[in-house]
Amino acid sequence: MGRTPDLRDRHVIVTGGSSGIGTTAIMLAKAFGARVFATAGSPDKCRVCEDLGGVGHVLEDCVACQTPRAVQKCVVWRATLVL
């Protein structure tokens, strides 16, 4: 088995956060200490991400082309991982 990743002081952006893989990525990133941001395709899907708790900000995919700019307003860009 490998080491458990230490994601404290890291930001993780999960695209498609309401999908099965997306929700798993959100939960794992939170468990490893990351500050999590997510994108989703509709307001209902955004609520799925928010209901997982611990997600710093959820962006609707309709602003996907603006995602880096929108997230930049919330994050000091330091060691960001995009999933």
C-alpha positions in Angstrom: 0.0 0.0 0.0 1.1 3.5 -0.7 1.2 6.5 1.6 -1.9 8.4 2.4 -1.6 11.7 0.6 -1.4 14.9 2.7 -3.6 17.5 0.9 -3.7 20.0 3.8 -3.0 23.5 2.5 -4.0 22.3 -1.0 -6.9 23.2 -3.2 -8.7 20.6 -5.3 -11.1 21.5 -8.1 -13.4 18.6 -9.0 -15.1 18.9 -12.4 -18.4 17.1 -12.7 -18.7 17.0 -8.9 -22.2 15.4 -8.8 -21.2 12.3 -10.8 -20.3 9.1 -9.0 -16.6 9.7 -9.6 -16.9 13.3 -8.7 -18.6 12.7 -5.4 -16.0 10.1 -4.6 -13.2 12.6 -5.5 -14.8 15.3 -3.3 -15.1 12.9 -0.3 -11.5 11.6 -0.7 -10.1 15.1 -1.1 -11.9 16.3 2.0 -10.8 13.2 3.9 -7.2 14.0 3.0 -7.5 17.6 4.2 -7.9 19.6 1.0 -10.1 22.6 0.4 -12.5 21.4 -2.2 -14.1 23.3 -5.1 -16.5 21.7 -7.6 -18.3 22.3 -10.9 -21.7 20.8 -11.8 -24.0 21.0 -14.8 -27.2 22.4 -13.2 -28.4 24.0 -10.0 -29.8 20.6 -8.8 -26.4 19.0 -9.4 -24.7 21.9 -7.6 -26.9 21.1 -4.6 -25.7 17.5 -4.7 -22.1 18.8 -4.3 -23.1 21.2 -1.6 -25.0 18.5 0.3 -21.8 16.5 0.6 -20.6 19.3 2.9 -17.1 20.8 3.1 -17.1 22.1 -0.5 -15.8 25.6 -0.5 -17.6 26.8 -3.6 -19.7 25.1 -6.4 -19.7 26.6 -9.9 -22.3 25.7 -12.5 -20.7 24.3 -15.7 -22.3 27.0 -17.8 -19.5 29.2 -16.5 -16.9 26.5 -17.2 -15.0 28.8 -19.5 -14.8 31.3 -16.7 -14.0 28.6 -14.0 -10.4 29.6 -13.5 -11.3 33.3 -13.1 -14.2 32.5 -10.8 -12.2 30.1 -8.6 -9.3 32.6 -8.6 -11.6 35.0 -6.7 -12.0 32.4 -4.0 -8.6 30.8 -3.9 -5.0 32.0 -3.5 -3.5 29.9 -6.2 -1.1 27.6 -4.4 -0.7 24.0 -5.1 -4.0 23.5 -6.8 -5.1 20.1 -8.1 -7.7 19.8 -10.8 -9.7 16.5 -11.1 
